[in-house]
């Protein structure tokens, strides 16, 4: 790996030696960050980590989507504190809370220092028990609180939602998660281990493929492992199948939330059809066991390719037929349009990603802005809307399914027969940071691996798109009727477990 000069940018492999990362003093750091993020750049990651001298530094990664550039800086907080960016840049809101909870570094002036995941092991904050926190409250005799969860009906994962309402109108929604903190990031330190791929697949079970590809790219870049073209294509097929299955399921669930049963019933079945296509490809409906460092584990033959194409064509036809009912129903449109609006400017300030961001007109898609693998060769059409409501989030999903199906079929026609030899990565480059971005079906999946002197992980950071978007859901409910919460919630469909790392 070629040694780069002192720089704020990642090299072409999105790696950088730790000693070469620009370190600024706190004043210069703040000035630089405010300048960059006020000219249409966005925050990818913010985290704290000790260097080889055990001095804790805060690292920031910023994206310029228009130029497909990623910049990284660091600074040392003075006296375990720094001036909070959140009042000026709301997208820092959760990142700064996380740094305080994990490292005890105080973001001075932060408007809401509370636990993110209730990591009681550190005991750095006054909150030691899961769910124990001071909730925001509007002081008025006419305002009442509605508390929902953390225990929900059915198989929904735990999460607490507290509404401040005047009558039926929601003035504020506070979301508290962290009820199933699993310590995944901590378990990855010292690895990679044989169990690591299985843990990565469980970060967010409905996004197993997206997280697996991101993890594999980190290892492959840190070991300079080249992935064969056919494996890149199969990874692309699997990722788009994951997108199709979940988008189709969401459209059906949105129909169900407003009592429109025809589309709900059809999409539930069609989602299963696409999951079964993934199972036909690799033996597992969620793609587990398919993506591994160095390549993929499946073998292709002509009969399999033809069957996959046949099922994709049937799935597309059924999907279009089922969702045509949705767009042709005036009662459906009346419930979707104008509900849960997040304006473009708000989405940008909050640093939202994925479908929720693109539905508000934000130009952001890692497959296009920061393309890797097969996406560098075959370009996808960027799907956006501008109304930022439930309708826009549903419509973006619909168009993305159509685009993904076209992409999958094109890749299937280009596949070579047989199995690629999986090249197992060798030792990782020591004292290096590597970043991987993949556009999962919810949005941008970010994995950051940092190696120590022995080439083992001293830090592994995972940022699921839900981490960026949960506050967007809270904003979408402001001024809405509380009865619109299930519909707005499903239009975002964020992950609890992807957040509760």
Buried (B, 14 or more C-beta within 10 A) or exposed (E): EEEBEEBBEBBEBBBBBBEBBBBBEBEEBBEBBEEBBEEEBBBBBBBBBEBEEEEBBBBBBBBBBEEEBBBBBBBBBEEEBBBBBBEBBBBBBBBBBBBBBBBBBBBEBBEEBBBBBBBBEEEBBEBEEBBEBEEBEEEEEEBEBEEBBBEBEEEEBBBBBBBBBEEEBBBBBBBBBBBBBBEBBBBBEEBBEEEBBEBBBBBBEBBBBBBBBBBBBBBBBBBEBEBBBBBBBBBBBBBBBBBBBBBBBBBBBBBBBBEBEEBBBBBBEBBBBBBBBBBBBBEBBBBBBBBBBBBBBBEBEEEBBEBBBEBBEEBBEBBEEBBEBBBEBEEBEEBBEEBBBBBBEBBBBBBBBBBBBBBBBBBBBBBBBBBBBBBEEBEBEBBBBEBBBBBBBBBBBBBBBBBBBBBBBEBBEEBEEEBBEBBEBEEBBBBBBBBBBBBBBBBBBBBBBBBBEEBBBBBBBBBBBBBBBBBBBBBBBBEBEBEBBBBBBBBBBBBBBBBBB
